[in-house]
Amino acid sequence: MRAAKRGEIVAGCNPVTSASGSLRLDVSIPVPNEAHRAGVFSWHAAGTSHSVLLLRPPGVYRADSDTSLLIEVMCAGRYPVGRRVLDIGTGTGALALAAARAGAASVTAVDLSLRSILATWLNCRIHRARCTVYRGDLFEPVAGQHFDLIVANPPYVPAATNGLSRHRINRCWDGGTDGRAVLDRLCTGAPELLSPEGMMLIVHSAVCDDSVTLRRLTDAGLHAKVLTRCTVPFGPVMRLRAAMLEARGLIQPGQRNEELVVIAAHASAGGRGVP
Ligand SMILES: C[S@@+](CC[C@H](N)C(=O)[O-])C[C@H]1O[C@@H](n2cnc3c(N)ncnc32)[C@H](O)[C@@H]1O
């Protein structure tokens, strides 16, 4: 067991306590292959590999390396065990399903898209995971409820404009010109839904600046830190936008990798994984 170097992708997913006492992880991101393209989604948790076939209607996000990374961090920290989990922007329900399998007391999933909600409901039924699903905008459908763990893989890719689509598939990745349109709302809205010991785990690309996420979470009254970083090759959307991102100085010329960052934000100081 060893600490992962910043940005390194290595085999296994082992929680490591560093000298500073913070959680360090070795994570492995499955390389997309034929099975992945056919809808099989895999992740590693507590030394066990899981593979599930996820139904994915057109217009629903295909669980990808960001999904895998968040699941591996979530499972390595055993964060869902016995907790009320909320998956915001659930897509096919991959995170919701992984949380249920990891021992969550209850799982709730929200998405703006009706097809995503149907996919999540079906995928959870097929894989015998209990999950309550809601269609709606971020925290709106669950206002007034409280959760011990919120997980989110929001849209975070910088786009040409600030317009956010509700019905087209770019809803899954477009985050406005700086990539932060949905991310910032998550940071601001989370405290009202977190239980006193609750935490939120967010994954996003460093292209939309994780230091801003830490600042926004802190401004919202949460205790936030980066849990892990992992460098992955650009996916299709980032490849298509590479020239625009270069022109705006958001990536280096010729850069075709991005760093994914998982951030933990706690309602109270002293929670698991808190600095
Ligand atoms: C990057 S995808 C992640 C899907 C899934 N959680 C995963 O990791 O595979 C982002 C998801 O957020 C949803 N979404 C985008 N804007 C939203 C909003 N304002 N409220 C709720 N869901 C939203 C999209 O429909 C999409 O399913």
The ligand as a Tripos MOL2 file, in Angstrom:
@<TRIPOS>MOLECULE
LIG
   27    29     1     0     0
SMALL
NO_CHARGES

@<TRIPOS>ATOM
      1 C1        -21.4430   14.5350  -15.7910 C.3       1 LIG1
      2 S1        -23.0780   13.8840  -15.7200 S.3       1 LIG1
      3 C2        -22.8690   12.7520  -14.3340 C.3       1 LIG1
      4 C3        -23.8480   11.5920  -14.3490 C.3       1 LIG1
      5 C4        -23.5650   10.5430  -13.2540 C.3       1 LIG1
      6 N1        -23.6250   11.1220  -11.9300 N.3       1 LIG1
      7 C5        -22.2430    9.9010  -13.4500 C.2       1 LIG1
      8 O1        -21.2780   10.2430  -12.7250 O.co2     1 LIG1
      9 O2        -22.1040    9.0630  -14.3510 O.co2     1 LIG1
     10 C6        -23.9950   15.2540  -15.0120 C.3       1 LIG1
     11 C7        -25.4570   14.9390  -14.7490 C.3       1 LIG1
     12 O3        -26.0440   16.0950  -14.1280 O.3       1 LIG1
     13 C8        -27.3410   16.2960  -14.6590 C.3       1 LIG1
     14 N2        -27.6750   17.7070  -14.4620 N.ar      1 LIG1
     15 C9        -27.1960   18.7770  -15.1480 C.ar      1 LIG1
     16 N3        -27.7030   19.9330  -14.6490 N.ar      1 LIG1
     17 C10       -28.4980   19.5670  -13.6030 C.ar      1 LIG1
     18 C11       -29.3010   20.2990  -12.6870 C.ar      1 LIG1
     19 N4        -29.3700   21.6480  -12.7130 N.pl3     1 LIG1
     20 N5        -30.0050   19.6090  -11.7630 N.ar      1 LIG1
     21 C12       -29.9480   18.2460  -11.7040 C.ar      1 LIG1
     22 N6        -29.2030   17.5060  -12.5500 N.ar      1 LIG1
     23 C13       -28.4930   18.1490  -13.4900 C.ar      1 LIG1
     24 C14       -27.2310   15.8500  -16.0940 C.3       1 LIG1
     25 O4        -28.4950   15.5390  -16.6400 O.3       1 LIG1
     26 C15       -26.3040   14.6420  -15.9780 C.3       1 LIG1
     27 O5        -27.0340   13.4680  -15.7880 O.3       1 LIG1
@<TRIPOS>BOND
     1     1     2 1
     2     2     3 1
     3     2    10 1
     4     3     4 1
     5     4     5 1
     6     5     6 1
     7     5     7 1
     8     7     8 2
     9     7     9 1
    10    10    11 1
    11    11    12 1
    12    11    26 1
    13    12    13 1
    14    13    14 1
    15    13    24 1
    16    14    15 ar
    17    14    23 ar
    18    15    16 ar
    19    16    17 ar
    20    17    18 ar
    21    17    23 ar
    22    18    19 1
    23    18    20 ar
    24    20    21 ar
    25    21    22 ar
    26    22    23 ar
    27    24    25 1
    28    24    26 1
    29    26    27 1
@<TRIPOS>SUBSTRUCTURE
     1 LIG1         1 GROUP 0 **** ****
